Amino acid sequence: MVTSAHEGMHRIFQERPEILAPVFGVLGVPLSAKATVDAVTTDVTEARPLERRVDTVLRVGPSDGEDFLLAVEAQSGKVPSKEASWAYYIAYLQAKFGLPVLLLVVCQDRATAKWAAGPFDCGARGWTALRTYPLVAGPDNLPVITDARTAAKNLALAAFSALAHARSSECGDILEAISSALLEIQQTDPDSAEYVFDFLDVTLGKTPAGEKWMEIMSTFVSYFPGRGTLRETLYLKGQAEDRSAMILRVLEKRGISVPKDTQERVTACTDLDTLTLWFDRSLTATAAEDLFAERSPGGS
């Protein structure tokens, strides 16, 4: 099943190509930071009944050499059939575009990364007809960025680092560094800050690392209230939904009947201050309508 983490591990190279040079650097493959990067179709199907798609294909134009294609695959576990698929992708792309091809496999765990490194042979009777050598980026070679200044210099790479190390104990420190970097660049580069904000929220999801990011994000939103960004809007919407559900649950647990119109009024409310007031009242209410009682003059 394709997950948000899977999508993020390869799509970030399309959306933030500036991470290519540093990632290639740790892999020992020199690449100019000034290289041009363009997305290429991921469809490598020849016969329609058998659909084949690479996760991401990029055409890279180094300033110091010939163009090449980079096929990027996100891999969450060992899948033996991928060995043949990867060889096919490389051969097909080279034949179709007439350019050299490199394959980059991105992993979140060491066992998968070790397997993905290959090499994978195709041959018979002691003769190798084809050998595939993927480049592999994973927890063992991607940097652990825990310094806020370093994170601020390349936010996208820091976000990629957090995703790659999401299952390790170091991820919390990476996320803390990113949050400090976001506070530093929020005013000077809001687009990058917004991208990283959303990228981590979506790709980390409901994992321990995702919960840590949500905790950090709640603090971040308090620094910039009312900015109206997509991230803030979605965060506040989630807070309102959680608070509405809690109010109704308290009434239910206390054995108080909740009419449909009351339930609809509570769930439709998006004002956190109002919901907080209703929650406080739900703790002592004797009937559902007590949530909405007007305060008497001088009353509490």
C-alpha positions in Angstrom: 0.0 0.0 0.0 1.3 3.4 -0.9 1.6 5.6 2.2 2.2 9.3 2.8 5.7 8.5 3.9 6.3 6.5 0.7 5.2 9.5 -1.4 7.2 12.0 0.6 10.4 10.0 0.3 10.5 10.4 -3.5 8.4 13.4 -4.3 10.6 15.7 -2.3 13.2 15.3 -5.0 10.7 16.8 -7.5 9.5 19.5 -5.2 12.8 20.5 -3.6 15.6 19.5 -6.0 18.2 21.4 -4.0 18.5 18.3 -1.8 20.0 16.3 -4.7 23.5 17.7 -4.4 23.9 17.0 -0.7 22.3 13.6 -0.9 24.6 12.7 -3.9 27.5 14.0 -1.8 26.9 11.5 1.0 26.6 8.8 -1.6 30.0 9.6 -3.0 28.6 10.8 -6.4 29.7 14.4 -7.1 26.9 16.7 -8.4 27.0 20.4 -9.0 24.6 22.4 -6.8 23.8 24.4 -9.9 22.4 21.4 -11.8 19.1 21.8 -13.5 16.4 19.3 -12.5 13.2 18.6 -14.4 10.5 16.0 -13.8 10.0 13.3 -16.5 7.1 11.0 -17.1 7.1 8.1 -14.7 5.3 5.8 -17.1 7.6 3.1 -18.4 4.9 0.9 -19.8 5.3 -0.7 -23.2 2.3 -3.1 -23.2 -0.7 -1.5 -21.6 -2.0 -4.7 -19.9 1.2 -4.6 -17.7 1.5 -1.2 -16.1 4.9 -0.2 -14.8 5.7 3.2 -13.1 8.8 4.5 -11.4 8.0 6.6 -8.3 9.9 9.6 -9.6 12.0 10.3 -12.7 14.1 13.4 -13.0 16.3 14.7 -15.8 19.4 16.2 -14.2 21.6 18.7 -16.1 24.9 19.1 -14.3 26.9 22.3 -15.0 30.0 20.1 -15.4 28.9 17.3 -17.6 26.2 15.6 -19.7 22.6 15.2 -18.7 21.4 12.0 -17.1 18.1 10.6 -15.8 17.6 9.8 -12.1 14.9 7.2 -11.2 13.9 7.5 -7.6 12.2 4.7 -5.7 10.9 4.7 -2.1 11.2 1.3 -0.5 9.7 0.4 2.9 10.7 -3.3 2.9 12.3 -6.1 0.9 10.4 -7.0 -2.3 12.3 -9.5 -4.4 10.3 -8.7 -7.5 11.8 -5.1 -7.4 15.2 -6.5 -8.4 13.9 -7.2 -11.9 11.7 -4.1 -12.0 14.6 -1.8 -11.3 16.7 -3.4 -14.0 13.8 -2.9 -16.4 13.3 0.8 -15.4 17.0 1.5 -16.1 17.1 -0.3 -19.4 13.8 1.2 -20.6 14.6 4.8 -19.7 18.0 4.6 -21.3 16.5 3.2 -24.5 13.7 5.7 -24.6 15.6 8.9 -23.8 19.1 8.0 -25.0 20.6 9.2 -21.7 22.6 7.4 -19.0 20.4 6.4 -16.0 21.0 6.2 -12.3 18.7 4.6 -9.8 18.3 6.0 -6.3 16.4 3.9 -3.7 15.4 5.7 -0.5 14.7 3.7 2.7 13.7 4.3 6.3 15.3 1.2 7.9 18.7 -0.3 7.7 17.7 -3.8 6.7 15.8 -2.6 3.7 18.7 -0.3 2.7 21.2 -3.1 3.0 19.1 -5.3 0.7 18.4 -2.5 -1.8 22.1 -1.8 -2.3 22.4 -5.1 -4.3 24.1 -5.6 -6.6 21.4 -7.6 -8.4 22.5 -10.0 -11.2 20.7 -11.4 -14.2 22.3 -14.3 -16.0 22.6 -18.0 -16.4 25.2 -20.8 -16.3 27.8 -18.7 -14.6 27.5 -15.7 -17.0 26.2 -12.3 -15.8 24.3 -10.6 -18.6 23.2 -7.6 -16.5 24.1 -6.3 -13.1 22.1 -3.5 -11.3 23.8 -1.2 -8.7 21.3 1.1 -7.0 22.4 4.1 -5.1 20.8 3.8 -1.6 20.0 6.6 0.8 18.9 5.6 4.3 19.5 5.9 8.0 23.1 4.8 7.7 24.3 7.5 5.3 21.8 10.4 5.5 22.9 13.1 7.9 21.3 13.4 11.3 20.6 17.2 11.4 20.2 18.3 15.0 21.6 21.8 14.8 19.1 24.6 14.1 21.6 26.7 12.0 22.4 23.7 9.8 18.7 23.0 9.4 18.0 26.6 8.5 20.6 26.5 5.7 18.8 23.6 4.0 15.3 23.1 5.4 14.3 20.5 2.7 17.3 18.3 3.5 16.6 18.6 7.2 13.0 17.5 6.6 14.2 14.6 4.5 16.6 13.7 7.3 13.7 13.6 9.7 11.7 11.3 7.5 14.6 9.0 6.9 15.3 8.8 10.6 11.6 8.8 11.7 12.0 5.3 13.3 15.1 6.2 15.3 15.5 7.8 18.7 17.3 10.7 17.0 14.2 11.9 15.1 13.0 14.0 18.1 16.2 16.0 18.1 16.0 16.5 14.3 12.4 17.8 14.6 13.4 20.2 17.4 16.2 21.6 15.3 13.8 22.1 12.4 11.2 23.9 14.6 13.9 26.3 15.7 15.0 26.8 12.1 11.4 27.5 11.1 11.1 30.2 13.7 14.3 31.8 12.3 13.2 31.8 8.6 9.5 32.2 9.0 9.5 35.9 8.1 12.2 35.7 5.4 11.1 32.6 3.5 7.5 31.8 4.5 7.0 29.5 1.4 9.8 27.1 2.5 8.6 27.2 6.1 5.1 26.3 5.0 6.3 23.5 2.7 8.4 21.8 5.5 5.5 22.4 8.0 3.1 20.5 5.7 5.6 17.9 4.4 6.4 16.6 7.9 2.8 16.7 9.1 1.6 14.6 6.1 4.6 12.2 5.8 5.1 11.5 9.5 1.4 10.9 10.0 0.1 9.1 13.1 3.5 7.7 14.2 5.5 8.5 17.3 7.5 11.0 15.2 4.3 12.5 13.9 2.9 12.9 17.4 6.2 14.7 18.4 5.8 17.0 15.4 2.2 17.8 16.3 3.4 18.7 19.8 6.0 21.0 18.3 3.6 22.4 15.8 1.1 23.4 18.5 3.9 25.6 20.0 4.8 27.0 16.6 1.2 28.1 15.8 1.1 30.0 19.1 4.1 32.1 17.8 2.2 33.2 14.7 -1.5 33.3 15.5 -3.9 34.5 12.9 -1.6 34.1 9.9 -4.3 32.1 8.1 -1.9 29.6 6.6 -3.2 26.3 5.4 -1.2 24.5 8.2 -2.6 26.8 10.9 -6.2 26.4 9.5 -6.0 22.7 9.4 -4.4 22.5 12.9 -7.1 24.7 14.5 -9.8 22.7 12.7 -8.4 19.5 14.2 -8.2 21.1 17.6 -11.9 22.2 17.4 -13.0 18.7 16.3 -11.1 17.1 19.2 -12.7 19.5 21.7 -16.2 19.0 20.3 -15.8 15.3 20.6 -14.6 15.6 24.2 -17.6 17.8 25.2 -20.1 15.2 23.8 -18.2 12.3 25.4 -18.2 14.0 28.8 -22.0 14.5 28.6 -22.4 10.9 27.5 -20.3 9.5 30.3 -22.3 11.6 32.8 -25.5 10.1 31.5 -26.8 13.3 30.1 -29.0 13.0 27.0 -27.8 15.1 24.0 -30.5 16.1 21.5 -29.5 16.1 17.8 -29.7 19.9 17.6 -27.3 20.2 20.5 -24.9 17.7 19.0 -24.9 19.6 15.7 -24.4 22.9 17.3 -21.3 21.6 19.2 -19.7 19.9 16.2 -20.3 22.9 14.0 -18.5 25.3 16.3 -14.9 26.2 15.3 -14.2 28.8 18.0 -11.8 27.3 20.5 -12.7 29.8 23.2 -16.4 28.9 23.0 -15.6 25.2 22.9 -13.4 25.6 26.0 -16.3 27.3 27.8 -18.7 24.6 26.8 -16.3 21.9 27.9 -16.0 23.5 31.3 -19.8 23.6 31.6 -20.1 20.0 30.5 -18.3 19.0 33.7 -21.1 20.3 35.9 -24.1 20.5 33.5 -27.4 18.8 34.5 -28.8 19.0 31.0 -27.4 19.5 27.6 -28.9 23.0 27.2 -26.8 24.1 30.2 -23.8 24.4 27.8 -25.4 27.4 26.2 -26.8 29.2 29.3 -26.2 32.9 29.3 -24.1 34.2 32.2 -26.1 36.2 34.7 -24.8 39.8 35.4 -22.0 39.5 37.9 -22.2 35.7 37.7 -19.3 33.3 37.1 
